């Protein structure tokens, strides 16, 4: 770890004085809703700020202002007088109020997923266009804790011309400053062509006035002219009003600071923000800031011989236009700016890698909500337009029901968007604020589920007379916030038909698990007209005395389902007794009931020695003492790998680790957290249960109540599922003070030789990928990186991939080791703004896929000092890009199916009796399986914004995967749309290529056959039905 503040940052000697010409001053208000809820902040500050802004910009005709987060602007708009709305719209048209970025929020860039990022940009941009008549042209992302290339890529695809970033590691600030690089083109790792959008890095530590006027905070404080009666702080101490007597002195000082900023670039334009979190809530601040700055501006501009400068209020668009005129040789950058570090509190680095994992329950809930919203969007668009085109009067009730739910669909979009805020999905708000976010997500999962039920009912149940009686019901019941979701039980009495919906535009084989009250059952696929492979798995209850009791009333029905792309399939449950489909149980501490003198399940004691689980592709060796994986043997490759799963925790350094920061106690050893949950009075393997059946085999080890760990492999005819190891961890930190200052990880220690220092790869927002190399001189906190869908490591022979379904931190700190942080409890605040620790941990179910695949026979690429190449050297203009690594096809597929599982619905006949249900419904024909349908999102009506139109945005993504790693398992994919491609039973009247968020038209497309995507590309088309 670096122990002291670098001298260059302490003195900022590289900010010398050799600059002249033009300065742009931006008035801005930054919002960080972390201490109060969204609604509280709006009433407390944001509403007042916007009202003052409208009033004062009309009063001062040369004043400018920017606004970024549309969520707050929408809240003001919905409650403001039309006269005020008109005044605000006029300011926007004049260019004095610039809407920057235009997303629903200023999103985090580490924990957000590609779907939610795009969705909140669409929601915000559409609002701006509809209500203000403009399209955002510049971005403003000055508060996320580190920056990646995904958001700039999305903004560039949305048609923005420039964007501004702020929080990057102070060493990168130095690196860029020394080379006079403030602007660059940020190119995604897989591309060679540079984008059209310019990225500007603010060179100062933070965006407040104290830090943004130049390199000297003590000087900059004196140029913050806010003076509110009753306020006493560091800038009121420095307050000095501009008068005729001091205007020359103050102007010279201000220009000296601006000059120093100017030395950090090769052109002669400086951008200086004038604002901070929730500023300008008082009209007097507008007056004071404007009046004092205008006195200096007028003095500077009228004394060219003294200053040789032009200073004015401006906007980011003004700045980028000026830069384009002057700067023709803008460099290109690849990579990202994680991990962010500051040195605010102690003069030594503090790494912001804790928030990658903080509050995993909510990170996971957001991803589950994203899946439900995406499913709802697709079903609404397809079913609503199908019903409109059929013009069947008997289905008019279903049309009205869907139209009623559309308003809730808009609310769901906006609440998912709100949670992408850089103090929301990060988990970096106070506990009551996080609970408010969580309840918003939780409540709209309910509405999304009801919409899905209504849409599918209208489509697959022919008797429209029963549609209003809700015969189709989601199997999953979201009952209580903070608790795991529950499942409805299938019964022969009134729930013996099951409808599955595949929300992906590709064929999949899925293993589905239903809760059943009977073990005498089998499953019939009405589409294929065959009985499908299945098994009956027992539910095992843990009694207070520690005994495991096999239930005779509750079972899991596990079966294999073949699902065409974007389709529904109905499965019938039939009464049938076949004990060969009952799982076999290996357990030393289990008892079971008998029915008619026979046990439902064969129960055996475990044999001595290590435990082995196997299917046709691999054999797992399990450590008998711990119940954790120890070794994997791949039968198809005749290759054995050590794959040792471990659990441990870092001890938080008191008053250092917190919601934002990961700062473990380096003097303390790793905490053996499981020791407190081991039963010392019996053999360790009394906590182990093995369940083996014809569809799957699994082992569960219980360290109750802290951890329940399950490994599962599948015996199905699918090369993806059969080659993956499914991992489930149920973690419960219990109530404080238990497990205080504990940062829990799952570690996978292998025999891979992945470099010294070790290298590994992480995804970025579920969209692109980045190589990581351990920085040897820094500790574990600086070597933890964000993942949202997967991470992997590899050597010349083997790649090990870990797929996840929510955002978390990951590291490869030692050779052969890959670990992910599961949960964190920190007793103290880390002094980054929320004023409390993280103590509101909730029981959370973590799910992963683990794959072990063969590398190609090609020699390994030499690392050749990658850290120095990336972090220190200036890349040569003609240097070749290093190999861009992609996930294997198996990992990429398993990631998508984990994030977008099959939706399960039951037909409830208790009120309607036996009814006909269509055997299947296929929405797509000849859709390329190598293209992911990211969303199909109905556009609001042009006049009634809470009412659907008959048009939708179809957002497509062509995911990339390696063609060489894991090639023995690869399937041939198609990427071309043809004249045969269509939505079944739907007439498409118009197809237009548009910008990512739909605001700019690129021209009409004759048909689906003219759609094409480059590898990794995301594109949007507007479809009229």
N, C-alpha and C positions, 0 to 999 in steps of 0.2 A: 504494500500500500504506500502511496505517496503520503508523506507525513506533514508537509508544509505547503502553504500556498505558493504557487510558482511566482518567481520574482516578476516575470513579464506581466502577469495579471495583476499583481499588487501595484505595480507602477504604471502599467500600460505604456511602456516606453516606445512600443512600436506605433503608437498613435502620435506621430510627429506633426509639425505645423508647416504644411507646404501646399496649400490648397486655395482655390478661388472659384468663384462664380455663383451657382444657383442652389437654393435650399428649399425643400418642400416641407411644410409643417402640417401634420395631420392631427386633427382632434379625434380622439377615439375613446370609447368606453369599453373596458373589458369586463366580462362577467364570469364569475366562478361560483356557481351555485352549490357550495359544499357545506355551508353552515346552516342554511335554511332550505326549505323546499322550493321548487320552481314557483309555485303560486305565491309563497311568502316573499320571495325575492322580487317578483313582479310588482306586487303591491307596495313593497317597501322602497324599492329603488327604480326598477326598470321603467315603470309607467311614468314616474316623475321625470326621468332622464329624457324619454322620447318627447313628452310634452314640452319640456324646456328646449329641447333641440329644435322642434318645429317653430316655437316662438322666437328663439334667439337667432336662428339662421334667417328668418324673415326680417328680423331687426337689423342684422349685420350682413349686408349683401355680399361681402367677400369672405365670409367665414365658411369653412368646410367641415364635414363630419363624416364618419363612416359607421356603418352598422353591419354586424356579421350574422348574428344568430336569429333566424327567422321565427323560431318558437316564441321568443319574447315579443317580436314585432307583430306577430299574428295575435297574441293575447291583447296587445294594445289596440290593434286594428278592430278586433271584434267588439270592443267596448268604447270606441272613440266616435266623436261626432263626424258626420260626413264633411263638414267644413275643415276639420283637422286632417282627415284623410286626404282631401283635395290638396291641402297645403303641403303635406308630406310628399305626395305624388309630384307636385310641382318642383320641389327641391331635388327630387331624384332626376326628373327630366332635365333640369338645369345643370346637373352634374355636381352640385355642391353637397348633396348627400349621396354618397356612394354605397351601394349594397355590395359588400365584399364577401366572397365565397358563396354566400346565399344558401348554405346548407341549413337544415333544421337546427343544428347546433354546430359548434366548433368541435369536431370529433377527436377523440383520442386516436393515435395512429399505431399503437402497439397491440391493443387488446380487441380492436374492432375487426369484424369479419366482412368480407367483400360484399355480401348481400346487403347487410345493414348499412354499410357506407354508401353504396349506390342508392339505396332506397331513401335515405334521409337527404341526399343531394337532390334526387328527383322531387321529393316532397317540397323542399325549400325552393328550388328553382322554379317549379311550377307555380308556387304561391307568388313569387316575385313577378313572374311574367303576367300572371292573371290579374294581380291587384295593382302592380306598379307599372306594367307595360314595358319593362326592360329585362335584359339578360345580364347576369353578373359577368364582369370582365376581368376582375382580379380577385385573388384569394388573400385571406388574412388568417394565418394559423400560428399565432404567436404564443400560445399557452400550453399545447400538448407537451408532454415530458419526453422529448425525443421525437425525431421525425424519420419517416420511411418513404420509399419511393411510390407507394401505392396511391396515396392521396394526390400527389402531383400528377400521376398518370391519369387518374380519374378526372381531375380538373382540366387537364389538357384535352382529354376526350370530350369534355363538356363544352369546349370552346373558349376557355378562359385564356387571357393573354399573358398573365403574370401572377405570381403568388409570393407571399412573404412568410418566412418562418423565423423562429426565434430561439427556442430552447434546444441548443446542442451542447455537447461536452465542451468545457472551456478550452481543452487542448485543440479541438477543431476550430474554435474561435481564433486561437493563435495561428494555426496552420493557414487558415484562409486569409487572415489579416496580413500575415507576412508576405503573401503572394498577391495582395490587393484583389482578392476575389470576393466580391459581394454578390455578384450575379453569376448564375450558371444554368445550363440546361441539364435537368435531371433525367437521365436516360435509364429505363428499366434494364435489369441485368441481361435479359435475353436479346435486346434490340441493339442494332448498330446505328440506325437512323436517329438523329436527335429530334426531340419533340419541338413544337413551336412555342410552347409556354416557357417563359423565363422565371426562374426562382431567385428571389432575393433573400439573403440571410442578414438579419439584423445583427450588427457586430457587437452590440452591448450585452451585458449580463442578463438583463430583464427589461420588460417593456415599460416600467414605471418612469415618470418624469425624472426621478432621482438618478436613474441610470441611463436615460436615453438621449440626453442633450450632448453628451460627450463623455470623456473618460474619468471625470472627477465628480463623484457623487456629491461632495460637499458644495461644489459650485452649482451643480444642476439643481440642488434643493432650493437655491435662491431664485430659480426661474420657474418655480411652481407657485403661482399667484393665487391659489385657493386660500380664501380666508373666511371661515365660517364662525360666527360667534359661538363660543363655548368649546371650540376645537383647539387643542394644544398638542402639538407633535413636532417632529423634527423639521418639517417644512415651514410651520408657522414661526419657528425660531429664526428661520432664515429670511422671512418675508421682508421684502424691501420694494415698496411701490415705485414705479418708474415716474420720474419727474424730469423737468427741464434741467435740473441740476445734475442728475446722475445718468441721464439717458446715454451720453457718450461713453461713459465708463462701463455701464452695463452692456451696451451694444458691443463694445470691443471684447468684453469677456465672453459674451454669447458667441460671437463669430470665432473667437479662438477655440471654443469647444467644437463648434461645427467644423472648423478647419481640420481638427484632429480626426473627426469622423471621415472627412473627405480624403485623408491620406490613405484610407483603407481600400480605395478603389482607383481605377485608372481613369475614370471619367470625372466630371465635375458637378454631379448632382447628388445631393444628400437628402435622405428621407428621415425625418425626425418626428416620432409620435408624441402627442401631448395628451396623455390620459393615464388611466389606471383602472383597477377593478371598481366597477360601480361608481364612477365619478360623474360629475355634472348633474347630480340630483337636485342641486340648488341653482336657481336662476343666477344668483350672484356670482357663482363660479364662472359661468359663461362670460358675464360682464367683466369680471376681474382679469381672467386669462386673456380675453380678446383685447381689452383696453390697453393692458400693459404690453402685450406683444406687438400690438399695432404701433405703439409709440416707438418701439425699437425697430420694427420693420420699416416704418416711414423714415426714420433717421438713417438707417443703413442704406436703404435704396436711394436716398437723396444725397448721399455722400460717397459716390462711386470712387472718387480719388482716394478716399480713406480705406474703403472696404473691398472694392471691386467685386461686389456680390449683389445678388438679387434674391430677396427672401419673401416668401408669400405663404399663405395657407393653400393647401392643395390636397389631393387625394392620391391613393396608390396608382390610379390610372394615369394621372398627370405625371407621376414619377416614372412609370414604365415607358410612357411615350417619350419623355425626355431622355431616358437611358437609351432607347432604341435609336434615337437621332445621333447619339454620341459614341455608343459602344458597339462596335461591329465584330469584335473578336471575343465573344462570350464563350468560356470554356464549358466542357461537358463533364458531368460527374456521374459515377455509378456507385451503388452501395447504399448504406443508410447511416443514420446518426443515432444508433443505440449502442451502448447504454448512455443515457444522459447523466451528467454529474454536475453538481454545483459545489461551491466552497463557501456558501453563505454563512454558516453558523460557527464553524471552528477553524476556518482557514485551511482545511484539508478536504480531500474529495469525499463527497457523499453521493453514493450511486443510487439512482432512482430505479431499482430493479425489483423492489418489493411489490409495487402495484401491479406487476404482471400477473400476480397470483391473488392479491388481496380480495377477500370475500368471494370465494369460488362458487358458492351457492347461487349468487346473483349472476355471475358470469355464465354459469351453466343455464340458469333460467332464461337469460336473454337469448341464448342460442336455441333453446327449446321453443321459445316464443317466436323466434325468427322462422323456424321450421313451420310452426302452425300458421303464421302470417303468410308465408310463401304458398303453402298449400291452399289457404283460403283465397289468395289472389288468383291463382290458376283456376281453381274450381269456379270461382265467381265469374271470371271472364268467359270461360268456356260454356258454362251452364246458362248464365244469364243471356248471352247472345244466342245460344241455341234456342232457348225458350222464346226470345223475341222474334227470331226468324221463323219458327214454326207457326206462330200466330194462332195457337190453339187456345180458344177461350176458356177451356177447362183448366188450363195451367196458369191463368191470370193471377190466381192467388199466390202461386209460387213465385211469379215475377215480382209481385208486390212485396212478398216476404224478403226476397233478395235485395230489392231496392231499399227496404227498411234497414237491412244489415249493412248496406254500403256506408252509411254514416259511421257505424261502429268500425268498419274497415279503415276508414280515414283516421279515426281515433287510434286504432292499433298501429297504423303506420307512424303516426306522430309520437306515440309513446315509445315505440321501438327506436325512433330517431332521437328522441330526448335522451334515452339511456346511452346513446353513443357519445354523449358529452364527455369531455376529458376529466371530469370529476365524478362521473357516474359509473360507466362500465369499468373504470379503473378501481372502483371501490374506495375512492379517496374523498368521501364526504362523511359527515357525522352519522352515527347509527340511525337516528330518527329520519334523516334525509334519505339514507340508503333504503330504509324500510318503505318510505314513500315511493321511491322509484320502483322497488320490488312489487308493491301492491298495484301500481299502474300496469306493470307487465302482467302480473298474475290475473288481474281482472279482465284484461283484454285477451288473454288466452281463452277465457270463457266465451267471449263474443266470437272469436275466430272459430272455435269448435262448433258453436251453434250455427254459424254460417255454413260450415262444411256439411253439417248434417242436413240443413235445408236444401243445399244445392244437390247433394247426392240423392236425397229422397225424391226430388223432382225428376231426377234423371233415370234412376234404376228401379223405382217402384211404380209400375204402370197405373195402379188404381189411385187416381188423384183425390178420391174421397177421403183417403186416410192420411194425406200429406200433412194436414194440420195437427195430427195426433202424435207427431214425432216418433214414428216407429223405428227410425234409424238413429242409433245413439253411439257416441264415441265410447270406446272401451275404457279410455283413461278418464278418470275423474280428478280434476284439480280442486281439491276440497279446502285445504287450509294453507295459507301462505306460510312458508318456513318448514313445511312438512312434505315428505315425498308424496307424489301423486299415487292415487289408488286405482285399482282395476275392477271393473264390473265382472261378475262371474257368469260364465256361460252355463245354461241349464237346459235340460230337455223340456222343462215346463214352458218357458217363454223366450228363451234366447238360444236357439239352436241353428241360426244362420249367421254367418260372419262375412262381412264385406271388407275387403282390403283395397286400399288405394295406393298405387305406386306413384309418388310425386315426381319421379325422375323420368326424363325422356330417353331412357335406355332400359333394355331388358335386365331383370335382376332375379336371382334366386335368393329368397329371404327365409330365415328360420324365425317363425313367429311363435310367441309364447302367450297362451291364454290362461286365465284363471278359471278353474272348473270345480264344480261340486261333486263330480263323479269321475271315477277312473274307468268306467265302462263306456268308452267312446272312441270313435275313429273319425277321420276327416275325409270329405269327398269334394274334389275340385269340380265345380259345375261347368267350368269352361273346357277343361281337358277331358272331363267325364271319367276321371280315374280317382281311386283312393290314393292319397299321398302318404309318403313316409311320415311317421309320427312316433312319439313316445309319451308316456305318462311319468311325470317327475313328481316325487313327493315334496310336500312342504314340511320342513322340520322345525318344530318349535323348541325354543330353549327355555327350560323351566328355571325357576328361581334357585333350585338346588343344583343347577348345572347340568341336569340330565337333558338329553336330546330326545324328543318324542316325535315320531313320524305320524303326521296327521292322517286320520281316516276320513276327513270331511273336506279337505282342501287340497287341490292338486294343480300342477301346471301341465297343460296340454301343449306340447311342443311339436310343431309340424313344419314341413318344408313347403314353401309356396313359390310357384313360378309366376312371375308378374311381367306382362308385356309393358312396353313404354307407356307412361302416363295413362294408366288404365285402372279400372275397378274389376275385381274378380270376386265372385260369391262362393263361399265354401259352406257346405252343409255338415253339421255334426250328427253322426248316427250312433245309435246305441249299439255297442259291440264290446264283447269281452275277449281280450287276447292278452294274456299275461306276458307273452314274449315281448310285447311292447312296453311293459312296465320296467322301469329302470332298476338296476341292481345297485345296492347301497353297501359301501364299505365304511364302517364306523365302529369305533370301540366303545362308544358311550351312547348308543341309540337304542330306543325301545319302540316297538310298533304294536298296533292293535290288530286283532284278527277279525275277519269277516267270514261267517259260516265255517269257522274252524280253520281257515286258511289265512296266511299273511298276504297282504296285497303286494308287498315288495320283499324280495329276497335281501336279507341283511347279513353281512359277513364282517368278521373282524379283519383288520388289515394285517397283512403278512409282515414279518420283520424286514428291515432294510429300507432303502430308498423306494419311493413310489414312482411308478411309471404310468403315463397316459399316452395313448397313441391312436392315430388314424392311419389312413393309407399313405399319407405323405410325410408324417413326422412322428417322432417319439419324444415325449417330455420326461425328464427325470426331475423329481421333486424331492427337496430336502425333507427327510422324515421329521427332523427336529423342529423345523420352522414352518413347514407347509408351503414354502416358497420355491419357485422354479430355480433349478440349478444348472440344467443342461438341455440342449435341443439337438436331436439327431434328425437330419433331413434325409429321408429314405431315398428320394429321387436323385439326390446328389451324393449320397453316401458320405455326408459331411457332418461332423460333430462339432458343436460350438458350446463353450461355456457361456451360459446366460443366467446370471445369478441375480435374482430380484431381492432387494433389501429395502427396509424401511428405517428411517432415522430422522433426526431433526437437528437443526442448528439452534443453538442457544442465542436468543436475541441479546444484543448488547443493550443494557438498560439505558433508557432515554435516548436511544439512537435509532433502532429499527422502529418502524411505524407503518402507517398505511401506505406511504410513498416509498420510504427507504428500506432497503435490505442491508442491514449492517450487523452481522453476527458478531458474537464475542469470539475473537480469534484465539484467545487464551484458553477458552473452555473447549473440552472435547465434544464431539457430536453426542447428542442425547440418545441413549437407547430407550426410546419412548415405549417400546412394546414390553419392556421388563415389568412395568407396573400392571400389566394385563395378562400375565402368564399365571396359570393355575399351578401353584407350587406344591399342591397336595396330590397331584396325579401326574401320569405320563403326559408329555407335551402333545402327543398325537391324539389325545382325547378331544382336542379342539379341531380335529381334521375330519371332514366328511367328503367322501368320493361318491359321485352319482354317475353311473354309466348306462347309456341307452343307445338305441340304434341311430339316433339323430345327433346326439352330442354327448360328450363326456366332460365332467367338470370336477374340480377339487376346490373345496372351500375350507379356509382356516379362519378361526374366530379368535380374536383378541378383544373380547367384549368388555365394555361397549365401544371401545375406541376404534377398532378396525375389523371389518369383515372383508377378506380378500378372496376372490374367486378367479380361477383360471379355467377357460372353457375352450375345447376344440370340437370341430364339427366333422361328422361322417356323412357329408353330402356330396353330390356330384356337381360341385362347383369349384373350379380351381382357385378362386379368390377366397371363399370362406374356408375351404379345406386347408389352405396354406397359412391361415392367420391364427394367431393365438389371442383370444378375447380375454381382456382383463377387466375385472370390476372391483373397485374398492369403495366400500361404504365407510366413511370417516365421520366420527362423532367426537368432537373435542369436549363434550359435556359442558356444564356450566362453570364459569370462573369461580374460584381461582385455579381449577384444574388445568393442567397443560399451559400454564402461563409462560410467556416468552418462548413459545415453541413454533418453529418454522419447519413443518413436516414435509419430507420428500420421499418419493419412490425412486430408488436407484437401480439401474440395470448395469451390472458389471459383467463385461464380456472379455473374451480373449482376442478381440480385434486389435490390430496395431494401426490405430488411426492417427499416427503422427506423434512427434514429440517436439514442440508442444502439440497437444491433441487438437484435432479439427472436427467440427460437425456442421450440420446444416439445419437451418430453421426455415419454416414457412414465414411469409409476411402477409398477414390478413387473409390467409386461405387463398392467395392469388399468385404470389411469386415466392422466390426462395433465395436465401442468402447463406453463403459460406461463413462460418465463424472459426476463428483461430484463438486459442487461449492466449491471453496477454500475461506472460509469465510473472512480470513484476507486480501485478495487481492481484488482489484477493478474489475470493469466490463471488462477492457482490458485483464486481465489475465484469465478471465472466458469465453472469446469468443473462439470458436473452429471452425476448417474448416469442411465444409460439401461439398460434390460434388453431391450427389443424394438425401439425406434425413436426417431428424432428427426426434426423437420422445421422448415423455415423457409418463409416465404411473403411475397409482396407482393400488390398489387392484382390481378395478372394470373396469377401462377404460384406453385405450391407444389412444393418439392423435398423429398422424404422419403427417409430412409436407414433401412432395416430391418436389424436385426442379430439374431443367434441366440445371443447371450450378453451378460452384463453388461459395460459399459465406460463410460468417461467421455466426455462430449461437450461441445462449446463452440461458441458463435457470437460470437467476440470482435471480429470486424470485419464491416461490412455485406456481405451476400452470401456470407458464409463459414460453412460448417459443417464441423467437424472432430471426429474420434473418435480417442481414444488406443488404440493397438494393443497395445503392450507396453512394459515399463519394466524397466530394469536400474539399480539404485542400489547403489553400492559401499558406502555407509555406512548405519549405523543412524540413524533419525530420533528416537531417544530417546523413543519412545512404548511401549516395553515388550518388544520381541522381541530386542534386543541384537545384531542383525546386519542387513546389507543384503539386497537381493534379487538373487541371482546364479544361481538355479536355473532360468533360462529354458529352455523346451523348444520345439522346432519346433511351430508352431501354424498351423492352417488357418482363416482368417477368411472368413466368407461373409456377403454383404450383398445386398440388393436396393436399387436406386436408381430412384425414379420421379419423373417431371416431369409435373405435371398442372395443368389450368386452374382458376383461381379463378372463383367466380361473379361476375356483373357488378355486384353490390352494392358501394357505396362502402366503402372500408376504414375499420375502426373506429379512431378517433383514440386514440393512446396516452395522452394527457393525464397526463403525469408518472406513469407506472405505478409506477416505483420508489418515489416518495414516497408514492403511494397505498397500496402494499402494505407498505412497510417503515417508514413513519414516521407517517402519519395514522391516527387512530382511525376506522374505518369508521362512517359514520352509520347509525343503526338502520334507517332507511327507504331507504338507498341501494340501487340496483339492482345485481345481480350482473353482472360483465362477461360477455361472450360466452364460453361454454365450448367450446373448440375440440376437435374429434375428428379422428382420422386419416381418410384417404380409404378408401373401400371396398377399393380395390386394395391399398393399403399394409397394411390390417388383414388382408386375406386372405393376402397374401404372407408376412406375419409368422407367421401360424398354420401355413402349409404349410412354412415354413422351420424352425420349431421342431418340427413333427410331420410329418416326411417319410414317404413311402410306405415300408413295410417290405418288403424283397425277400428271397425264399427260393428256393432251388434244389432240384429233386427229384433226388436222387442215386440212380441205378439200378444202381450198381456191385455191390451185394449182392442186390437184390431183383428185378432185371430190369425190363422195362417193366411199369408198373402204371397202373391207372386213377386219375385225379385229377379231382375235380369241376371243371367249367368255372368255376364261381363260387359264392359263398355270401354272401348278403346278410342282415345281422343286424338291419337296421332297416326299418321301413315307415312312410312318412308322417311322418317326424321333421322338424320345422321347421329349414330350413337356416340360419336366422338365430340359432339357439341352439347354443352350443358345449357339447358333452359334455365337461366338464372332467375327470371321472373316473367310473368305475363300479367301486367298490372293495368287494370281498367282506369281510364282517364276520367276525371270528373267532367260533368257537363259544363259547357262554356258559360251558361247562364246561372244554373243552380249548382253551386260548387259542392253541395253535399249529395248530389244525385249523379248516377253513373251515365256516361255517354256510351256509344257503341263503338268506341275505339280503345285501343290498349297499347301500351309499350311492351314490346317483346325484347327482353335483354338477353343476349346470347354470349356465352363464354366458351372458348375452345381451350380447355385445360391442357397443359403440357405434361408429358411424362417421358421417362427415359426409354429409349428403344433397345438399350443394351443391358442394363442392369435388370435382373430378374426376367430375362427374355424367355426363359423356359416356361414361364407362366403367362406370357403376353397373348392377348387376343387381337385379331385384326379389327381395327376401328374404321368407321367411315366418317368423312368430314364434309362431304359434298351434298348440298341440297339439289334435288332434281325436280323435274316437272311432276313427278308422282308425289312429292312432299305436300302434305295438306293436313288441316284439322278436320277430322271426320265429322260429317253432318253439319259443317259450318261453311258458309260462303264468305270468302274474303273479298271485299269490294275495293280495298285500297291497301297498298304496301309501300311505305316510304322510309328511306334511310334517313336517320336523324342523328344528332349529336347524342352523347351518352344519356343526358337528362331530358332529351326531347325538344329543347328550345330552338335548335337550328336544324333546318331541313337540308339534306344533301341530295335530294332528288327522289323521284318515284322509282320504284322497282317493279319490273313487269310481273315477276312471280318469284316464288321461293327458289327457283333454280338459279336466280341471279344473286343470291346471298352467298357470301364467302367470308371466311375468317382466317386470318393468319394464326399460327400457333400462339397461344397465350392471350390472344386478343379478346377484348370485350366490345360488343357492338349493340346498338339499339335500333329497332325498327318500330315504326308506328303502323299498327294494323287497324284497318277499318272493317267492321263486320256488317 
